[in-house]
Structures are given as structure tokens and as C-alpha cells.
């Protein structure tokens, strides 16, 4: 099974998936740690910066489910 993931046919897709996952993790880490501090430095209180971060995460959560539902409605794939 692991050999199939790293096979010649799937190696490029596997590496692209790793790069995409690492990018998302780094972006979320950056937003979670730096964004509230940047907002506080611009004169807003901590509650406002955390509220903005919470709204950002809720919007991201909702868009994931909305986009997956739209994809499923547009062209459903058979079960594997």
C-alpha cells in the first residue's frame, strides 16, 4: 500500500499533496499566532482580535462544507 503511494505514477501527486498540506498548516499557524498580535499592535483590544480570528475560522469551516456540497451536487462520483 505504501509502495503504491510512492510509485512512479503517484509520486508527483503525493508530493503536491504534502506541499499543500504544509502550506495550510503554516498559514493557520501564522494566522493563529501572528494575526491577533498584529491587530493588537494596531490599537484594537485582544477580544476584538480573537473575535476576528474566530469569525475567520468559522467562515473557512463553512466554505469547506459549502464547496464540497456544491461539488457533490454538480458531479457525484460512484462509491469506491
Buried (B, 14 or more C-beta within 10 A) or exposed (E): EEEEEEEEEEEEEEEEEEEEEEEEEEEEEEBEEEBBEEBBEEEBEEEEBBBBBEEBEEEEEEEEEEEEEEEEEEEEEEEE
